[in-house]
Amino acid sequence: MVTHRINLHLVSDATGETLNSIARATVSQFEDVTVVYHRWSLIRTRFQLHKVLEGVEAEPGPVLSTLVDKALRSDLETTCGRLGVSVVNVLDPVMNLLQETIGEAAAARPGRQYVLDADYFRRIDAMHFVLAHDDGQLAAGIEEADVVLVGVSRSSKTPTSFYLANRGIKAANVPLVPNTPDPPGLEAPQCPVIGLTLDVDSLIEIRRHRLRMIGAGLQTGGAHQQSSAYVDGETVREELLWARRICNRRGWPVVDVTRRSIEETAATVLQLMEAWHKRRRDAAIAAS
């Protein structure tokens, strides 16, 4: 089997996150390829672009660009043409479509999506909220949440909450712990409550990894017994079943995260949030 190796240059006048996402989504479709990424971000002057062009010439490979400055784009395309290197301005198809639909030329301002506007401060507030309400902390402020994630330990509640916060969503997460009272503050929630679960084997492996990371395997006595129960197959199976019953009793939808990435889990949570709000709107209309 031949493995192809290519250089891929990602040239952006902002943070480069758009290009990173596009590159990940497309490169993942090719199995027998090794991609060497060359990331060039915040390229906004000819001096900065000159370093990029030197890099492309030293290690030739296709170029993906989100540059909006016409002069910089022209210089990049000219050099790539001379080197026989392909360059794609990935925003052009969508930009052209919107310009035709709206009937207005786009403002060619680098990094305009990162201005300090209301959305930006909403994301910052959401991040602070997640930090304050992680793992059941500050239950008194949970009524401010846009969504509450519940689940057993290591069911991806915290990383999913942070991903949602980056979308400006205040996500609280509450652990479901066997042999303890039901989590407080969720008797009559004013936002969606969504359970996260996964299969037994996956959860055990995640927990074992966690214990290795914190050195729990070196513990003795009661602490060692506690960590053993934490990864015991039958105990974990009962814990997951108990948590599922709580969600069913409360009418909380459950998302199985076993084969989902954090991004996919968050997308499913967003869909469930939208469905919850639609039901509330429909009920309000029916009652009026």
C-alpha positions as CSV (number, residue, x, y, z in Angstrom):
1,M,0.0,0.0,0.0
2,V,1.4,3.4,-1.1
3,T,1.0,6.2,1.4
4,H,1.0,9.6,-0.3
5,R,2.6,12.6,1.5
6,I,1.6,16.1,0.7
7,N,2.2,19.6,2.1
8,L,-1.0,21.5,2.7
9,H,-0.7,25.3,3.3
10,L,-3.6,27.0,5.2
11,V,-3.4,30.8,4.7
12,S,-5.8,32.9,6.7
13,D,-6.1,36.6,7.6
14,A,-7.8,35.6,10.9
15,T,-7.3,32.7,13.3
16,G,-7.5,30.0,10.7
17,E,-10.2,28.0,12.4
18,T,-12.4,28.0,9.3
19,L,-9.5,26.4,7.2
20,N,-8.7,24.0,10.0
21,S,-12.3,22.7,10.0
22,I,-12.4,22.4,6.3
23,A,-9.1,20.6,6.1
24,R,-10.1,18.1,8.9
25,A,-13.4,17.4,7.2
26,T,-11.9,16.8,3.8
27,V,-8.6,15.1,4.6
28,S,-10.4,12.6,6.9
29,Q,-12.0,11.1,3.7
30,F,-8.6,10.0,2.4
31,E,-7.0,6.9,4.1
32,D,-3.6,6.5,2.5
33,V,-2.3,10.0,2.8
34,T,0.0,11.8,5.2
35,V,-0.7,15.5,5.3
36,V,1.9,17.9,6.6
37,Y,0.0,21.1,7.6
38,H,1.6,24.5,7.3
39,R,-0.7,27.0,9.1
40,W,-0.3,30.7,8.3
41,S,-2.7,32.8,10.4
42,L,-3.2,36.5,10.8
43,I,-1.7,37.3,7.4
44,R,-2.7,40.9,6.8
45,T,0.4,42.6,5.3
46,R,2.6,42.1,2.3
47,F,5.5,41.5,4.6
48,Q,3.7,38.7,6.4
49,L,2.6,37.2,3.1
50,H,6.2,37.2,1.9
51,K,7.0,34.7,4.6
52,V,4.1,32.5,3.5
53,L,5.3,32.6,-0.1
54,E,8.8,31.6,1.0
55,G,7.3,28.7,2.9
56,V,5.2,27.5,-0.1
57,E,8.2,27.7,-2.3
58,A,10.4,25.8,0.1
59,E,7.8,23.0,0.7
60,P,5.4,23.1,-2.3
61,G,1.9,21.9,-1.9
62,P,-1.7,23.0,-2.5
63,V,-2.9,26.2,-0.8
64,L,-6.2,26.8,0.9
65,S,-6.9,30.5,1.6
66,T,-9.4,32.7,3.2
67,L,-7.7,36.0,2.4
68,V,-10.1,38.7,1.5
69,D,-7.7,41.5,0.7
70,K,-7.5,41.7,-3.1
71,A,-3.9,42.7,-3.3
72,L,-2.7,39.9,-1.0
73,R,-4.9,37.4,-2.9
74,S,-3.4,38.5,-6.2
75,D,0.2,38.1,-4.9
76,L,-0.6,34.7,-3.5
77,E,-2.2,33.5,-6.7
78,T,0.6,34.9,-8.9
79,T,3.3,33.1,-6.9
80,C,1.3,29.9,-6.7
81,G,0.8,30.0,-10.5
82,R,4.6,30.5,-11.0
83,L,5.3,27.6,-8.7
84,G,2.7,25.4,-10.4
85,V,0.9,25.1,-7.0
86,S,-2.9,25.0,-6.8
87,V,-4.6,27.6,-4.7
88,V,-8.3,27.6,-3.6
89,N,-10.0,30.6,-2.0
90,V,-12.5,28.6,0.0
91,L,-14.9,31.4,0.8
92,D,-15.5,32.5,-2.7
93,P,-18.4,30.2,-3.7
94,V,-20.5,31.2,-0.6
95,M,-19.5,34.8,-0.8
96,N,-20.5,35.0,-4.5
97,L,-23.8,33.3,-3.8
98,L,-24.7,35.7,-1.0
99,Q,-23.6,38.8,-3.0
100,E,-25.9,37.7,-5.9
101,T,-28.8,37.0,-3.5
102,I,-28.4,40.1,-1.4
103,G,-27.4,42.4,-4.2
104,E,-24.6,43.9,-2.2
105,A,-20.8,43.6,-2.4
106,A,-19.2,42.0,0.7
107,A,-17.0,44.1,2.9
108,A,-13.5,42.8,2.5
109,R,-12.4,43.1,6.2
110,P,-10.1,40.5,7.6
111,G,-11.3,38.7,10.8
112,R,-14.7,40.5,10.8
113,Q,-16.4,37.5,12.4
114,Y,-14.2,38.0,15.5
115,V,-15.3,41.6,16.4
116,L,-16.1,42.3,20.1
117,D,-19.9,42.4,19.6
118,A,-22.8,41.1,21.6
119,D,-22.2,37.5,20.4
120,Y,-18.6,37.7,21.6
121,F,-19.6,38.8,25.1
122,R,-22.3,36.2,25.2
123,R,-19.7,33.5,24.6
124,I,-17.5,34.9,27.4
125,D,-20.5,34.9,29.8
126,A,-21.3,31.4,28.8
127,M,-17.7,30.3,29.5
128,H,-17.8,31.9,33.0
129,F,-21.2,30.2,33.6
130,V,-19.8,26.7,32.7
131,L,-16.8,27.2,35.0
132,A,-19.1,28.2,37.8
133,H,-21.6,25.4,37.3
134,D,-19.4,22.5,36.3
135,D,-20.0,19.2,38.0
136,G,-23.0,20.4,40.0
137,Q,-21.4,23.5,41.5
138,L,-23.6,26.5,42.4
139,A,-26.9,24.7,42.1
140,A,-28.6,28.0,43.2
141,G,-27.8,29.7,39.9
142,I,-28.9,26.8,37.7
143,E,-32.1,28.6,36.7
144,E,-30.0,30.9,34.5
145,A,-28.9,27.9,32.4
146,D,-29.9,27.5,28.7
147,V,-29.5,23.7,29.1
148,V,-28.6,21.3,31.9
149,L,-26.6,18.1,31.1
150,V,-26.8,15.2,33.5
151,G,-25.0,11.9,33.6
152,V,-22.7,9.6,35.5
153,S,-19.1,10.4,36.0
154,R,-17.0,10.6,32.8
155,S,-19.9,10.8,30.4
156,S,-18.6,13.8,28.5
157,K,-20.7,16.4,30.4
158,T,-17.9,18.9,30.9
159,P,-16.3,18.9,27.4
160,T,-19.7,19.1,25.8
161,S,-20.6,22.1,28.1
162,F,-17.5,24.0,27.1
163,Y,-18.1,23.3,23.4
164,L,-21.7,24.7,23.8
165,A,-20.3,27.7,25.7
166,N,-18.2,28.5,22.7
167,R,-21.6,28.8,20.9
168,G,-22.8,31.3,23.5
169,I,-24.9,28.7,25.3
170,K,-24.9,28.6,29.1
171,A,-24.7,24.9,29.9
172,A,-24.7,23.6,33.5
173,N,-23.8,20.0,34.1
174,V,-24.9,17.9,37.1
175,P,-23.5,14.5,38.0
176,L,-25.8,11.6,38.7
177,V,-24.3,9.7,41.6
178,P,-25.9,6.4,42.9
179,N,-27.1,6.2,46.5
180,T,-27.6,10.0,46.6
181,P,-30.8,12.1,46.4
182,D,-31.9,13.3,43.0
183,P,-30.0,16.4,41.9
184,P,-31.6,19.5,43.4
185,G,-32.9,22.4,41.3
186,L,-34.3,20.3,38.5
187,E,-37.8,19.6,39.9
188,A,-39.4,22.2,37.5
189,P,-36.6,23.2,35.1
190,Q,-37.0,26.3,33.0
191,C,-34.7,24.9,30.3
192,P,-34.1,21.5,28.7
193,V,-32.5,18.8,30.8
194,I,-30.6,16.2,28.7
195,G,-29.0,13.0,29.9
196,L,-25.7,11.7,28.5
197,T,-24.8,8.0,28.5
198,L,-22.5,5.5,26.9
199,D,-22.0,1.8,26.8
200,V,-20.4,-0.1,29.7
201,D,-17.1,-1.0,28.1
202,S,-16.4,2.5,26.8
203,L,-17.1,4.1,30.1
204,I,-14.9,1.6,32.0
205,E,-12.0,2.3,29.6
206,I,-12.5,6.1,30.0
207,R,-12.5,5.7,33.8
208,R,-9.4,3.5,33.8
209,H,-7.6,6.1,31.7
210,R,-8.7,8.7,34.2
211,L,-7.5,6.7,37.1
212,R,-4.1,6.2,35.4
213,M,-3.8,9.9,34.8
214,I,-4.4,10.8,38.5
215,G,-2.3,7.8,39.8
216,A,-5.3,6.2,41.5
217,G,-3.7,2.8,40.9
218,L,-1.1,3.6,43.5
219,Q,-3.7,4.1,46.2
220,T,-4.2,1.6,49.0
221,G,-7.0,0.7,51.5
222,G,-10.4,2.3,51.1
223,A,-9.3,4.6,48.3
224,H,-8.2,1.6,46.3
225,Q,-11.5,-0.2,46.9
226,Q,-13.4,2.8,45.8
227,S,-11.4,3.1,42.6
228,S,-11.9,-0.6,41.9
229,A,-15.7,-0.1,42.2
230,Y,-15.4,2.8,39.8
231,V,-14.4,0.5,37.0
232,D,-16.1,-2.7,38.1
233,G,-18.2,-4.0,35.2
234,E,-21.3,-5.0,37.1
235,T,-21.2,-1.8,39.3
236,V,-20.8,0.4,36.2
237,R,-23.7,-1.4,34.4
238,E,-26.0,-0.9,37.4
239,E,-24.9,2.8,37.7
240,L,-25.8,3.4,34.0
241,L,-29.1,1.7,34.4
242,W,-29.9,3.7,37.5
243,A,-29.1,7.0,35.7
244,R,-31.2,6.0,32.7
245,R,-34.2,5.3,35.0
246,I,-33.9,8.7,36.5
247,C,-34.0,10.3,33.1
248,N,-36.9,8.2,32.0
249,R,-38.8,9.1,35.2
250,R,-38.2,12.8,34.7
251,G,-38.9,12.7,31.0
252,W,-35.4,13.8,30.1
253,P,-34.1,12.8,26.7
254,V,-30.9,10.8,26.7
255,V,-28.0,11.0,24.2
256,D,-25.7,8.0,23.8
257,V,-22.2,9.5,23.3
258,T,-20.4,6.2,22.8
259,R,-19.5,6.7,19.1
260,R,-20.0,10.5,19.0
261,S,-17.4,13.1,19.0
262,I,-17.9,16.1,21.3
263,E,-19.0,18.1,18.2
264,E,-21.6,15.5,17.3
265,T,-22.9,15.3,20.9
266,A,-23.2,19.1,21.0
267,A,-25.1,19.1,17.7
268,T,-27.6,16.6,19.0
269,V,-28.0,18.6,22.2
270,L,-28.8,21.7,20.1
271,Q,-31.4,19.7,18.1
272,L,-33.0,18.6,21.4
273,M,-33.0,22.1,22.7
274,E,-34.7,23.4,19.6
275,A,-37.4,20.7,19.9
276,W,-37.9,21.6,23.6
277,H,-38.4,25.3,22.8
278,K,-40.8,24.4,19.9
279,R,-42.9,22.3,22.2
280,R,-43.1,25.2,24.7
281,R,-44.1,27.7,21.9
282,D,-46.7,25.3,20.5
283,A,-48.1,24.8,24.0
284,A,-48.3,28.5,24.6
285,I,-50.1,29.1,21.3
286,A,-52.6,26.3,22.1
287,A,-53.3,27.8,25.5
288,S,-53.8,31.3,24.3
